[in-house]
Amino acid sequence: MDIAQLGQYVVNGMMLGIIYAMVAVGFTLFFGVLDVIKFSHGDVLMLGAFTGYAVYLGLGALGIEASWLQLALVVIASVLAMAGVGALIARFVVLPLRGAPAFNTLLITLMTGMVLRECVRLFFPAGSNPKPFPRLLPDTQWAFDGFALRLDSVLLFAAGCAAIAGVHLLINHTRLGLAIRAVAQDSETARVMGIGFESIVLLTFALGSGLAALAGVMNGLYYNEINFGMGLLLAVIGFSAAIVGGLGSIYGAILGGFLFAALQTLGAVALPFGSAYKDVFAFAVVILIIAIKPTGLIAERSSERV
Amino acid sequence: MRIRPAFRRLAGAVLCSLLLGQSAAFARETVKIAFIGPLTGGISAHGIGGRNSAELAVQLRNADPNAKYTYELEAMDDECKPNVGVQVATKAASDKSIVAAIPFYCSAVAIAAVDVFHKFRMPMVVWAAVLPEITYGNDYQEVNRVSSTLINQNKVGSKFLVEQGYKTWVSIHDTTDYGKSMHKYFAENLPANGGKLLAEFGVGSDQQDFTAELTRIKELNPDVIYFGGLTPLAVRVITQMDKLGIKAQFQGTSGIFGDAFIKSLGAEAEGVFTTYDMPPVEQLPGGKFFLDAYAKAGYKEGFEAYGPYAFAATSLLLDVIEQVGPDRKKVIAALRDTHGKDSIVGKIEFDDHGQNITPMTTMYVVQDGKWVAWGESDYASGKRKLKNL
């Protein structure tokens, strides 16, 4: 394998990694603030991608052709809509079960995800077929002897990094972030200090779900194809990435996301028995890491949750 | 004489029941058959198209005044998952009121569930699944199939492409029984036809990202990428091939044939080559009849690749029930004895394994958003060229 090939694998792995990391950051946010695992996260991502696609179709029908405008509206609409959906899920599905065992929340969000998935399949026109996601980014490509770098991949990667950095800044350097951290640390005391517990929880879920919507649209722009089942595997991978990195820590989620992508790429390329077992390989390594370090690679310090 | 009121009421009831009984004797007996296919999930466009076609066959028969029975089709969903398929097959087979079944689009489901039909002695005619072992893997009298096995298309397809001038191949296939079998017969026949297989990539049947595999393939630089799998995966592979700048010709199999494939890919589908075991519907003996009837029935979904086979399988089954009555044992014997029977897809001829052996493999290429039979395409006449030639 020459250096161009290697570079190509690294670029492919980075793109996978940034999408996994964005999903994992969502899981970590929800767990940090409310100690819940929201398994509908992957399906919210899928719904975000479909919302973006529907908006694109709508804009086409209205005769808006400029692709930068289309892109901006697709992203804004999808992020806002999913932020709303996330807040609704928190308000009507997660919060009412606050006193119940964590297992119940996990189950009910899993079922919510299934409802979202089946709704898209049944009510989106021909929803069971894969849909071609529009190419809204410039398709400039630089080729150096077997190594192809696409401008759209670079832009998507930058957008992903910016989104994660934005969430990080929001949580660590704003008053809202302070309130989120306060609720994460001790919701009772936060309440006594005059922080609206419910509104902070809703905001956090809106934030995480908006991030998922962005990841969904990015996924669509990168693969140019979306389907109603795309959230399922992404949720499992994102969740594993969050766990292996250390649930509750943003750095852990990022690390976990890239680690998983690296393992998958390595499995597909380097293993002698071929690509069929790349997921088996990646998950097996994840199991091994969790067995050795049950807290995840970056263990959560209770004072710095989220 | 005074008749007591209670007795009068009794007499009335008896008279009524006699009259009702009389009218029931005039109505036709209802016979139930089951349809099994993927009605939900990523492949459901095909399952729903098949169900509609089977339903159409039943409706037409019920409208026929000469029919001896009224038929009822019970559609069941196998979700293209083997475990679910075994469940619904057991549900259908253990229900004594259901005489026979028209099951399976997905080969992985079919191969898992054929035993059920044998165990419960329920006659069935497979409408789509193409894995050879479904009919040839066992000696089950109950199991028949109108669609072809995947052997022939893998023989014919690569031979044809070698003749066009291609030399090297890479195979991508899903790791279900279906994908593995596709690859097996492709890889067996390719060297004999004069082609060379550079590498094989087994992939998960719901895999999203193929960039790692495709980067490796780019390095190998084959003339053709062979794909043994179903529509959703093929769509992803082709989209990502394009992104990585891979210029190889794409060779599909019957698993990608249908409108769903072209709708999902748009312009990128142009020039995709595939083999599929049926000539264009309009050219089938009963093609026009089927197209008209399907349009008239007003289904909002298309009948997809195997709809005509589902229609033919159902019609064949109904013919046999008309002939020998709704008795599983008699239907099993009579079905196996199908020779040179006319159907909308041509003559049906079952061999001693219940496999329809009338060869119908046809080469197709996507041209301007439509599957066009090779002989009628601009690619055959030389106006357009396949990739890498």
Contacts between the chains, C-beta under 8 A, distances in Angstrom:
chain1	res1	chain2	res2	distance
A	1	B	219	7.6
A	5	B	215	6.8
A	5	B	219	5.7
A	8	B	215	4.8
A	8	B	218	7.7
A	8	B	244	8.0
A	9	B	212	6.6
A	9	B	215	5.9
A	12	B	209	7.8
A	12	B	211	3.9
A	12	B	212	6.0
A	12	B	215	6.2
A	13	B	212	7.8
A	15	B	211	7.5
A	16	B	209	5.8
A	16	B	211	7.6
A	118	B	40	7.7
A	121	B	40	6.9
A	121	B	41	8.0
A	121	B	44	7.8
A	126	B	45	7.2
A	126	B	260	8.0
A	126	B	263	7.3
A	128	B	40	7.2
A	128	B	41	6.8
A	128	B	42	6.5
A	128	B	43	8.0
A	128	B	44	4.3
A	128	B	45	6.0
A	129	B	42	8.0
A	129	B	45	5.5
A	129	B	231	7.9
A	129	B	260	4.8
A	129	B	263	6.4
A	129	B	264	5.8
A	130	B	42	7.4
A	130	B	231	7.6
A	130	B	232	5.1
A	130	B	235	5.0
A	130	B	236	7.5
A	130	B	264	4.5
A	131	B	264	6.8
A	132	B	239	7.9
A	132	B	264	5.9
A	132	B	265	6.6
A	132	B	266	5.2
A	141	B	245	7.0
A	143	B	245	6.9
A	146	B	218	7.2
A	146	B	219	7.1
A	148	B	244	6.2
A	148	B	245	5.2
A	150	B	243	6.8
A	223	B	208	6.9
A	223	B	209	7.6
A	223	B	236	6.7
A	223	B	239	6.3
A	223	B	240	6.8
A	224	B	239	4.9
A	224	B	243	7.5
A	225	B	235	5.8
A	225	B	236	5.7
A	225	B	239	5.3
A	225	B	264	7.0
A	227	B	42	6.4
A	227	B	232	6.2
A	228	B	42	7.8
A	229	B	41	7.6
A	229	B	42	6.0
A	229	B	206	6.6
A	230	B	208	6.4
A	232	B	206	7.7
A	233	B	206	6.4
A	233	B	208	6.6
A	234	B	208	7.7
A	264	B	209	7.6
A	264	B	212	7.1
A	265	B	212	4.9
A	268	B	212	3.6
A	268	B	213	5.9
A	268	B	216	7.6
A	269	B	212	5.7
A	269	B	215	7.8
A	269	B	216	6.4
A	274	B	200	7.1
A	274	B	201	6.3
A	274	B	202	5.9
A	275	B	201	5.0
A	275	B	202	6.5
A	275	B	203	6.0
A	275	B	212	6.8
A	275	B	213	5.0
A	276	B	175	5.0
A	276	B	201	7.6
A	276	B	202	3.2
A	276	B	203	6.6
A	276	B	204	7.5
A	278	B	212	7.3
A	279	B	204	6.2
A	279	B	207	7.9
